[in-house]
Amino acid sequence: DKYLYFGQRLLERGFADWFRVMFKLIEERPFIVEPIHQELFDTFEKIYKQEYTRVNINLPPRSAKTTLSKYFLVYGLTKNPKCNFLTRI
């Protein structure tokens, strides 16, 4: 199935690419990537790879930290349904 193949390839590309496509599909508008977002994408990728085990993200309001966090939970569970998260959003 071409959609399954697309989804698998998208997950393999990493959180940043997966997020941007899913955001566009769900929110029906593109996500505007600012310089701070690339650092957040890298941080979330390191969390998934267990390079970081504890992270506290302190950013000003409207910097997309909650949106990225919610999508990251879905990303992690999609890639590995057995993964566990402790979060406070």
ZATI-934223 format. One record per atom (N, C-alpha, C, O): residue number from 1; x, y, z. Coordinates in Angstrom, 3 decimals. Atoms other than C-alpha are relative to their C-alpha. Layout:
BEGIN
<atom torlo="NUM" u="X" v="Y" w="Z"/>
...
//
This chain:
BEGIN
<atom torlo="1" u="0.851" v="-1.181" w="0.000"/>
<atom torlo="1" u="0.000" v="0.000" w="0.000"/>
<atom torlo="1" u="0.896" v="1.243" w="0.000"/>
<atom torlo="1" u="1.795" v="1.355" w="0.834"/>
<atom torlo="2" u="-0.872" v="-1.165" w="0.137"/>
<atom torlo="2" u="1.534" v="3.323" w="-1.047"/>
<atom torlo="2" u="-0.045" v="0.919" w="1.217"/>
<atom torlo="2" u="0.957" v="1.563" w="1.528"/>
<atom torlo="3" u="0.091" v="-0.863" w="-1.169"/>
<atom torlo="3" u="0.261" v="5.183" w="2.036"/>
<atom torlo="3" u="0.780" v="-0.568" w="1.170"/>
<atom torlo="3" u="1.402" v="0.182" w="1.921"/>
<atom torlo="4" u="-0.778" v="0.649" w="-1.048"/>
<atom torlo="4" u="1.795" v="2.659" w="4.418"/>
<atom torlo="4" u="1.479" v="0.213" w="-0.255"/>
<atom torlo="4" u="2.231" v="0.517" w="0.671"/>
<atom torlo="5" u="-1.391" v="-0.210" w="0.371"/>
<atom torlo="5" u="5.090" v="2.926" w="2.554"/>
<atom torlo="5" u="0.412" v="1.446" w="0.277"/>
<atom torlo="5" u="1.496" v="1.691" w="0.807"/>
<atom torlo="6" u="-0.280" v="-1.415" w="-0.236"/>
<atom torlo="6" u="4.932" v="6.733" w="2.715"/>
<atom torlo="6" u="0.137" v="0.269" w="1.498"/>
<atom torlo="6" u="1.049" v="0.978" w="1.926"/>
<atom torlo="7" u="-0.046" v="-0.190" w="-1.448"/>
<atom torlo="7" u="4.217" v="6.631" w="6.443"/>
<atom torlo="7" u="1.268" v="-0.566" w="0.612"/>
<atom torlo="7" u="1.868" v="0.060" w="1.486"/>
<atom torlo="8" u="-1.233" v="0.606" w="-0.515"/>
<atom torlo="8" u="7.127" v="4.293" w="7.127"/>
<atom torlo="8" u="1.210" v="0.857" w="-0.360"/>
<atom torlo="8" u="2.076" v="1.091" w="0.484"/>
<atom torlo="9" u="-1.124" v="-0.832" w="0.433"/>
<atom torlo="9" u="9.527" v="6.443" w="5.110"/>
<atom torlo="9" u="0.027" v="1.324" w="0.763"/>
<atom torlo="9" u="1.094" v="1.832" w="1.107"/>
<atom torlo="10" u="0.082" v="-1.253" w="-0.735"/>
<atom torlo="10" u="8.307" v="9.561" w="6.861"/>
<atom torlo="10" u="0.511" v="-0.175" w="1.425"/>
<atom torlo="10" u="1.246" v="0.677" w="1.926"/>
<atom torlo="11" u="-0.488" v="0.270" w="-1.353"/>
<atom torlo="11" u="8.931" v="8.032" w="10.292"/>
<atom torlo="11" u="1.506" v="-0.186" w="0.020"/>
<atom torlo="11" u="2.165" v="0.223" w="0.976"/>
<atom torlo="12" u="-1.442" v="0.218" w="0.070"/>
<atom torlo="12" u="12.432" v="7.022" w="9.213"/>
<atom torlo="12" u="0.770" v="1.305" w="-0.171"/>
<atom torlo="12" u="1.938" v="1.382" w="0.207"/>
<atom torlo="13" u="-0.677" v="-1.287" w="0.243"/>
<atom torlo="13" u="13.259" v="10.617" w="8.248"/>
<atom torlo="13" u="0.186" v="0.810" w="1.268"/>
<atom torlo="13" u="1.003" v="1.731" w="1.291"/>
<atom torlo="14" u="-0.172" v="-0.691" w="-1.276"/>
<atom torlo="14" u="12.887" v="11.802" w="11.839"/>
<atom torlo="14" u="-1.190" v="0.850" w="0.392"/>
<atom torlo="14" u="-2.136" v="1.041" w="-0.373"/>
<atom torlo="15" u="1.119" v="-0.735" w="-0.574"/>
<atom torlo="15" u="10.662" v="13.891" w="14.029"/>
<atom torlo="15" u="-0.324" v="1.276" w="-0.755"/>
<atom torlo="15" u="-1.499" v="1.579" w="-0.957"/>
<atom torlo="16" u="0.248" v="-1.288" w="0.656"/>
<atom torlo="16" u="11.095" v="17.213" w="12.195"/>
<atom torlo="16" u="-0.818" v="-0.170" w="-1.280"/>
<atom torlo="16" u="-1.806" v="0.536" w="-1.481"/>
<atom torlo="17" u="0.735" v="0.222" w="1.252"/>
<atom torlo="17" u="9.941" v="15.904" w="8.812"/>
<atom torlo="17" u="-1.386" v="-0.572" w="0.267"/>
<atom torlo="17" u="-2.369" v="-0.152" w="-0.344"/>
<atom torlo="18" u="1.292" v="0.604" w="-0.338"/>
<atom torlo="18" u="7.192" v="13.763" w="10.338"/>
<atom torlo="18" u="-0.948" v="1.067" w="0.541"/>
<atom torlo="18" u="-2.110" v="1.135" w="0.139"/>
<atom torlo="19" u="0.829" v="-1.041" w="-0.610"/>
<atom torlo="19" u="5.917" v="16.707" w="12.408"/>
<atom torlo="19" u="-0.553" v="0.962" w="-1.042"/>
<atom torlo="19" u="-1.744" v="1.276" w="-1.036"/>
<atom torlo="20" u="0.440" v="-1.000" w="0.979"/>
<atom torlo="20" u="5.781" v="19.131" w="9.503"/>
<atom torlo="20" u="-1.089" v="-0.546" w="-0.912"/>
<atom torlo="20" u="-2.028" v="0.176" w="-1.246"/>
<atom torlo="21" u="1.034" v="0.602" w="0.846"/>
<atom torlo="21" u="3.765" v="16.727" w="7.339"/>
<atom torlo="21" u="-1.282" v="-0.206" w="0.791"/>
<atom torlo="21" u="-2.364" v="0.130" w="0.311"/>
<atom torlo="22" u="1.201" v="0.260" w="-0.818"/>
<atom torlo="22" u="1.388" v="15.713" w="10.157"/>
<atom torlo="22" u="-0.690" v="1.304" w="0.387"/>
<atom torlo="22" u="-1.919" v="1.380" w="0.378"/>
<atom torlo="23" u="0.593" v="-1.299" w="-0.346"/>
<atom torlo="23" u="0.879" v="19.333" w="11.227"/>
<atom torlo="23" u="-0.797" v="0.543" w="-1.172"/>
<atom torlo="23" u="-1.917" v="1.024" w="-0.999"/>
<atom torlo="24" u="0.685" v="-0.493" w="1.209"/>
<atom torlo="24" u="-0.028" v="20.292" w="7.658"/>
<atom torlo="24" u="-1.292" v="-0.773" w="-0.241"/>
<atom torlo="24" u="-2.309" v="-0.180" w="-0.600"/>
<atom torlo="25" u="1.199" v="0.818" w="0.225"/>
<atom torlo="25" u="-2.487" v="17.383" w="7.386"/>
<atom torlo="25" u="-1.082" v="0.263" w="1.045"/>
<atom torlo="25" u="-2.262" v="0.366" w="0.710"/>
<atom torlo="26" u="0.977" v="-0.137" w="-1.088"/>
<atom torlo="26" u="-4.145" v="17.890" w="10.776"/>
<atom torlo="26" u="-0.487" v="1.442" w="0.145"/>
<atom torlo="26" u="-1.690" v="1.683" w="0.241"/>
<atom torlo="27" u="0.365" v="-1.403" w="-0.240"/>
<atom torlo="27" u="-4.085" v="21.675" w="11.175"/>
<atom torlo="27" u="-0.414" v="0.733" w="-1.280"/>
<atom torlo="27" u="-0.968" v="1.830" w="-1.219"/>
<atom torlo="28" u="0.347" v="-0.570" w="1.307"/>
<atom torlo="28" u="-4.576" v="22.371" w="7.436"/>
<atom torlo="28" u="0.674" v="1.344" w="-0.256"/>
<atom torlo="28" u="0.102" v="2.228" w="-0.896"/>
<atom torlo="29" u="-0.830" v="-1.170" w="0.264"/>
<atom torlo="29" u="-1.862" v="25.025" w="7.420"/>
<atom torlo="29" u="1.439" v="-0.410" w="0.259"/>
<atom torlo="29" u="1.688" v="-1.307" w="1.064"/>
<atom torlo="30" u="-1.402" v="0.382" w="-0.215"/>
<atom torlo="30" u="1.915" v="24.864" w="7.237"/>
<atom torlo="30" u="0.525" v="0.500" w="1.339"/>
<atom torlo="30" u="0.066" v="1.518" w="1.858"/>
<atom torlo="31" u="-0.669" v="-0.426" w="-1.217"/>
<atom torlo="31" u="4.063" v="25.073" w="10.338"/>
<atom torlo="31" u="1.158" v="0.909" w="-0.396"/>
<atom torlo="31" u="2.014" v="0.518" w="-1.190"/>
<atom torlo="32" u="-1.072" v="-0.953" w="0.295"/>
<atom torlo="32" u="6.321" v="28.131" w="10.192"/>
<atom torlo="32" u="1.187" v="-0.335" w="0.901"/>
<atom torlo="32" u="1.110" v="-0.177" w="2.120"/>
<atom torlo="33" u="-1.172" v="0.402" w="-0.776"/>
<atom torlo="33" u="9.763" v="26.936" w="11.276"/>
<atom torlo="33" u="0.896" v="1.209" w="0.241"/>
<atom torlo="33" u="1.392" v="1.834" w="-0.696"/>
<atom torlo="34" u="-0.904" v="-1.064" w="-0.425"/>
<atom torlo="34" u="11.755" v="29.517" w="13.208"/>
<atom torlo="34" u="1.310" v="-0.643" w="0.455"/>
<atom torlo="34" u="1.354" v="-1.857" w="0.657"/>
<atom torlo="35" u="-1.287" v="0.580" w="-0.414"/>
<atom torlo="35" u="15.406" v="29.070" w="14.241"/>
<atom torlo="35" u="-0.067" v="-0.818" w="1.296"/>
<atom torlo="35" u="0.629" v="-1.826" w="1.415"/>
<atom torlo="36" u="0.102" v="0.741" w="-1.263"/>
<atom torlo="36" u="14.422" v="27.921" w="17.761"/>
<atom torlo="36" u="-0.596" v="-1.392" w="-0.204"/>
<atom torlo="36" u="-0.300" v="-2.310" w="0.560"/>
<atom torlo="37" u="0.665" v="1.284" w="0.206"/>
<atom torlo="37" u="12.336" v="25.085" w="16.340"/>
<atom torlo="37" u="0.972" v="-1.104" w="-0.396"/>
<atom torlo="37" u="0.771" v="-2.258" w="-0.020"/>
<atom torlo="38" u="-0.960" v="1.036" w="0.380"/>
<atom torlo="38" u="15.306" v="23.272" w="14.820"/>
<atom torlo="38" u="0.681" v="-0.573" w="1.232"/>
<atom torlo="38" u="0.940" v="-1.775" w="1.301"/>
<atom torlo="39" u="-0.595" v="0.487" w="-1.248"/>
<atom torlo="39" u="16.869" v="23.058" w="18.262"/>
<atom torlo="39" u="-0.993" v="-0.883" w="0.759"/>
<atom torlo="39" u="-0.607" v="-1.889" w="1.353"/>
<atom torlo="40" u="1.021" v="0.828" w="-0.639"/>
<atom torlo="40" u="13.585" v="21.726" w="19.637"/>
<atom torlo="40" u="-0.148" v="-1.346" w="-0.709"/>
<atom torlo="40" u="-0.261" v="-2.381" w="-0.053"/>
<atom torlo="41" u="0.065" v="1.256" w="0.748"/>
<atom torlo="41" u="13.372" v="19.131" w="16.853"/>
<atom torlo="41" u="1.171" v="-0.906" w="0.372"/>
<atom torlo="41" u="0.992" v="-2.106" w="0.582"/>
<atom torlo="42" u="-1.179" v="0.780" w="-0.370"/>
<atom torlo="42" u="16.915" v="18.018" w="17.676"/>
<atom torlo="42" u="-0.122" v="-0.549" w="1.424"/>
<atom torlo="42" u="0.249" v="-1.693" w="1.687"/>
<atom torlo="43" u="0.187" v="0.439" w="-1.382"/>
<atom torlo="43" u="16.089" v="17.846" w="21.391"/>
<atom torlo="43" u="-0.984" v="-1.153" w="0.073"/>
<atom torlo="43" u="-0.725" v="-2.142" w="0.760"/>
<atom torlo="44" u="0.981" v="1.081" w="-0.026"/>
<atom torlo="44" u="12.997" v="15.720" w="20.791"/>
<atom torlo="44" u="0.549" v="-1.276" w="-0.630"/>
<atom torlo="44" u="0.239" v="-2.378" w="-0.176"/>
<atom torlo="45" u="-0.620" v="1.178" w="0.626"/>
<atom torlo="45" u="14.963" v="13.408" w="18.511"/>
<atom torlo="45" u="0.964" v="-0.673" w="0.979"/>
<atom torlo="45" u="1.033" v="-1.901" w="1.032"/>
<atom torlo="46" u="-0.916" v="0.557" w="-0.996"/>
<atom torlo="46" u="17.581" v="12.968" w="21.253"/>
<atom torlo="46" u="-0.761" v="-0.651" w="1.150"/>
<atom torlo="46" u="-0.299" v="-1.641" w="1.718"/>
<atom torlo="47" u="0.839" v="0.632" w="-1.016"/>
<atom torlo="47" u="14.839" v="12.224" w="23.759"/>
<atom torlo="47" u="-0.446" v="-1.366" w="-0.498"/>
<atom torlo="47" u="-0.378" v="-2.350" w="0.238"/>
<atom torlo="48" u="0.453" v="1.283" w="0.541"/>
<atom torlo="48" u="13.489" v="9.511" w="21.482"/>
<atom torlo="48" u="1.131" v="-1.025" w="-0.040"/>
<atom torlo="48" u="0.915" v="-2.205" w="0.237"/>
<atom torlo="49" u="-1.148" v="0.911" w="0.073"/>
<atom torlo="49" u="16.955" v="8.020" w="21.028"/>
<atom torlo="49" u="0.607" v="-0.280" w="1.371"/>
<atom torlo="49" u="1.609" v="-0.986" w="1.475"/>
<atom torlo="50" u="-0.413" v="0.161" w="-1.391"/>
<atom torlo="50" u="17.372" v="8.127" w="24.835"/>
<atom torlo="50" u="1.385" v="0.580" w="0.280"/>
<atom torlo="50" u="2.073" v="0.136" w="1.199"/>
<atom torlo="51" u="-1.226" v="-0.740" w="-0.295"/>
<atom torlo="51" u="20.383" v="10.427" w="24.627"/>
<atom torlo="51" u="-0.262" v="0.997" w="1.125"/>
<atom torlo="51" u="0.638" v="1.318" w="1.901"/>
<atom torlo="52" u="0.447" v="-0.828" w="-1.119"/>
<atom torlo="52" u="18.436" v="12.738" w="26.955"/>
<atom torlo="52" u="-1.076" v="-0.782" w="0.727"/>
<atom torlo="52" u="-1.992" v="-1.319" w="0.104"/>
<atom torlo="53" u="1.030" v="0.713" w="-0.769"/>
<atom torlo="53" u="16.442" v="11.178" w="29.780"/>
<atom torlo="53" u="-0.883" v="0.945" w="0.802"/>
<atom torlo="53" u="-2.006" v="0.596" w="1.168"/>
<atom torlo="54" u="0.793" v="-0.998" w="-0.718"/>
<atom torlo="54" u="15.274" v="14.312" w="31.571"/>
<atom torlo="54" u="0.177" v="1.343" w="-0.697"/>
<atom torlo="54" u="1.297" v="1.805" w="-0.914"/>
<atom torlo="55" u="-0.062" v="-1.274" w="0.713"/>
<atom torlo="55" u="14.398" v="17.538" w="29.816"/>
<atom torlo="55" u="-1.056" v="0.930" w="0.564"/>
<atom torlo="55" u="-2.192" v="0.526" w="0.811"/>
<atom torlo="56" u="0.926" v="-1.040" w="-0.410"/>
<atom torlo="56" u="12.800" v="20.747" w="30.989"/>
<atom torlo="56" u="0.090" v="1.096" w="-1.056"/>
<atom torlo="56" u="1.147" v="1.701" w="-1.235"/>
<atom torlo="57" u="0.012" v="-0.988" w="1.078"/>
<atom torlo="57" u="11.793" v="23.085" w="28.165"/>
<atom torlo="57" u="-0.647" v="1.276" w="0.514"/>
<atom torlo="57" u="-1.832" v="1.299" w="0.846"/>
<atom torlo="58" u="0.477" v="-1.308" w="-0.444"/>
<atom torlo="58" u="11.460" v="26.721" w="29.184"/>
<atom torlo="58" u="0.118" v="0.983" w="-1.150"/>
<atom torlo="58" u="1.213" v="1.438" w="-1.483"/>
<atom torlo="59" u="0.043" v="-0.955" w="1.110"/>
<atom torlo="59" u="10.425" v="28.975" w="26.333"/>
<atom torlo="59" u="-1.180" v="0.935" w="0.210"/>
<atom torlo="59" u="-2.108" v="0.601" w="0.946"/>
<atom torlo="60" u="1.119" v="-0.928" w="-0.155"/>
<atom torlo="60" u="8.147" v="31.990" w="26.071"/>
<atom torlo="60" u="-1.296" v="-0.566" w="-0.596"/>
<atom torlo="60" u="-1.270" v="-1.484" w="-1.415"/>
<atom torlo="61" u="1.286" v="0.426" w="0.574"/>
<atom torlo="61" u="4.452" v="31.558" w="25.324"/>
<atom torlo="61" u="-0.015" v="0.165" w="-1.515"/>
<atom torlo="61" u="0.657" v="1.036" w="-2.067"/>
<atom torlo="62" u="0.210" v="-0.041" w="1.452"/>
<atom torlo="62" u="3.455" v="30.919" w="21.702"/>
<atom torlo="62" u="1.249" v="-0.395" w="-0.792"/>
<atom torlo="62" u="1.411" v="0.014" w="-1.941"/>
<atom torlo="63" u="-1.191" v="0.457" w="0.714"/>
<atom torlo="63" u="6.777" v="29.271" w="20.810"/>
<atom torlo="63" u="-0.159" v="-1.433" w="-0.498"/>
<atom torlo="63" u="0.808" v="-2.023" w="-0.981"/>
<atom torlo="64" u="0.367" v="1.321" w="0.512"/>
<atom torlo="64" u="5.066" v="25.953" w="19.905"/>
<atom torlo="64" u="0.504" v="-1.152" w="0.847"/>
<atom torlo="64" u="0.533" v="-2.285" w="0.365"/>
<atom torlo="65" u="-0.505" v="1.088" w="-0.823"/>
<atom torlo="65" u="6.470" v="23.949" w="22.808"/>
<atom torlo="65" u="-1.086" v="-1.016" w="0.343"/>
<atom torlo="65" u="-0.808" v="-2.215" w="0.364"/>
<atom torlo="66" u="1.086" v="0.933" w="-0.302"/>
<atom torlo="66" u="3.097" v="22.434" w="23.716"/>
<atom torlo="66" u="-0.400" v="-0.782" w="-1.238"/>
<atom torlo="66" u="-0.605" v="-1.994" w="-1.164"/>
<atom torlo="67" u="0.347" v="0.685" w="1.248"/>
<atom torlo="67" u="2.237" v="21.631" w="20.109"/>
<atom torlo="67" u="1.042" v="-1.044" w="-0.358"/>
<atom torlo="67" u="0.695" v="-2.179" w="-0.687"/>
<atom torlo="68" u="-1.066" v="0.956" w="0.297"/>
<atom torlo="68" u="5.607" v="19.997" w="19.514"/>
<atom torlo="68" u="-0.013" v="-1.167" w="0.983"/>
<atom torlo="68" u="0.206" v="-2.312" w="0.587"/>
<atom torlo="69" u="0.026" v="1.056" w="-1.009"/>
<atom torlo="69" u="5.315" v="18.051" w="22.774"/>
<atom torlo="69" u="-1.124" v="-1.000" w="-0.263"/>
<atom torlo="69" u="-0.922" v="-2.211" w="-0.168"/>
<atom torlo="70" u="1.131" v="0.899" w="0.268"/>
<atom torlo="70" u="1.880" v="16.664" w="21.913"/>
<atom torlo="70" u="0.253" v="-0.860" w="-1.229"/>
<atom torlo="70" u="-0.031" v="-2.057" w="-1.216"/>
<atom torlo="71" u="-0.301" v="0.763" w="1.203"/>
<atom torlo="71" u="2.958" v="15.630" w="18.437"/>
<atom torlo="71" u="1.137" v="-1.000" w="0.257"/>
<atom torlo="71" u="1.154" v="-2.088" w="-0.318"/>
<atom torlo="72" u="-1.102" v="0.906" w="-0.301"/>
<atom torlo="72" u="6.141" v="14.101" w="19.857"/>
<atom torlo="72" u="-0.497" v="-1.270" w="0.688"/>
<atom torlo="72" u="0.003" v="-2.361" w="0.414"/>
<atom torlo="73" u="0.557" v="1.191" w="-0.648"/>
<atom torlo="73" u="4.118" v="11.776" w="22.072"/>
<atom torlo="73" u="-0.587" v="-0.954" w="-1.031"/>
<atom torlo="73" u="-0.385" v="-2.165" w="-0.941"/>
<atom torlo="74" u="0.583" v="0.822" w="1.061"/>
<atom torlo="74" u="2.237" v="10.525" w="19.021"/>
<atom torlo="74" u="1.099" v="-0.613" w="-0.863"/>
<atom torlo="74" u="1.023" v="-1.785" w="-1.231"/>
<atom torlo="75" u="-1.137" v="0.484" w="0.786"/>
<atom torlo="75" u="5.489" v="10.217" w="17.051"/>
<atom torlo="75" u="0.678" v="-1.175" w="0.704"/>
<atom torlo="75" u="0.933" v="-2.211" w="0.089"/>
<atom torlo="76" u="-0.661" v="1.063" w="-0.753"/>
<atom torlo="76" u="7.116" v="8.145" w="19.791"/>
<atom torlo="76" u="-0.828" v="-1.265" w="0.081"/>
<atom torlo="76" u="-0.305" v="-2.366" w="-0.090"/>
<atom torlo="77" u="0.872" v="1.180" w="-0.098"/>
<atom torlo="77" u="4.136" v="5.849" w="20.226"/>
<atom torlo="77" u="-0.229" v="-0.642" w="-1.360"/>
<atom torlo="77" u="-0.459" v="-1.849" w="-1.435"/>
<atom torlo="78" u="0.152" v="0.554" w="1.341"/>
<atom torlo="78" u="3.810" v="5.421" w="16.463"/>
<atom torlo="78" u="1.229" v="-0.812" w="-0.381"/>
<atom torlo="78" u="1.111" v="-1.893" w="-0.957"/>
<atom torlo="79" u="-1.234" v="0.710" w="0.321"/>
<atom torlo="79" u="7.445" v="4.418" w="16.082"/>
<atom torlo="79" u="0.200" v="-1.229" w="0.888"/>
<atom torlo="79" u="0.688" v="-2.262" w="0.429"/>
<atom torlo="80" u="-0.185" v="1.095" w="-0.942"/>
<atom torlo="80" u="7.446" v="2.215" w="19.191"/>
<atom torlo="80" u="-1.170" v="-0.011" w="0.975"/>
<atom torlo="80" u="-1.167" v="0.743" w="1.948"/>
<atom torlo="81" u="1.187" v="0.020" w="-0.857"/>
<atom torlo="81" u="4.085" v="1.340" w="20.776"/>
<atom torlo="81" u="0.287" v="-0.376" w="1.464"/>
<atom torlo="81" u="-0.574" v="-0.183" w="2.322"/>
<atom torlo="82" u="-0.350" v="0.391" w="-1.368"/>
<atom torlo="82" u="5.890" v="0.052" w="23.898"/>
<atom torlo="82" u="0.723" v="1.096" w="0.774"/>
<atom torlo="82" u="1.051" v="0.903" w="1.945"/>
<atom torlo="83" u="-0.746" v="-1.037" w="-0.708"/>
<atom torlo="83" u="7.611" v="3.321" w="24.756"/>
<atom torlo="83" u="-0.887" v="0.654" w="1.066"/>
<atom torlo="83" u="-2.113" v="0.662" w="0.958"/>
<atom torlo="84" u="0.702" v="-0.635" w="-1.122"/>
<atom torlo="84" u="6.665" v="5.148" w="27.956"/>
<atom torlo="84" u="0.431" v="1.454" w="0.116"/>
<atom torlo="84" u="1.588" v="1.800" w="-0.122"/>
<atom torlo="85" u="-0.288" v="-1.418" w="-0.187"/>
<atom torlo="85" u="6.434" v="8.856" w="28.629"/>
<atom torlo="85" u="-0.557" v="0.449" w="1.345"/>
<atom torlo="85" u="-1.648" v="0.050" w="1.753"/>
<atom torlo="86" u="0.497" v="-0.747" w="-1.161"/>
<atom torlo="86" u="6.143" v="10.876" w="31.798"/>
<atom torlo="86" u="0.054" v="1.441" w="-0.427"/>
<atom torlo="86" u="1.131" v="1.960" w="-0.723"/>
<atom torlo="87" u="0.030" v="-1.359" w="0.489"/>
<atom torlo="87" u="5.031" v="14.332" w="30.843"/>
<atom torlo="87" u="-1.028" v="0.819" w="0.761"/>
<atom torlo="87" u="-1.977" v="0.294" w="1.342"/>
<atom torlo="88" u="0.975" v="-0.929" w="-0.540"/>
<atom torlo="88" u="3.246" v="17.348" w="32.118"/>
<atom torlo="88" u="-0.149" v="1.116" w="-1.017"/>
<atom torlo="88" u="0.736" v="1.959" w="-1.164"/>
<atom torlo="89" u="0.243" v="-1.004" w="1.032"/>
<atom torlo="89" u="1.739" v="19.467" w="29.376"/>
<atom torlo="89" u="-1.035" v="0.982" w="0.495"/>
<atom torlo="89" u="-1.391" v="1.918" w="-0.221"/>
//
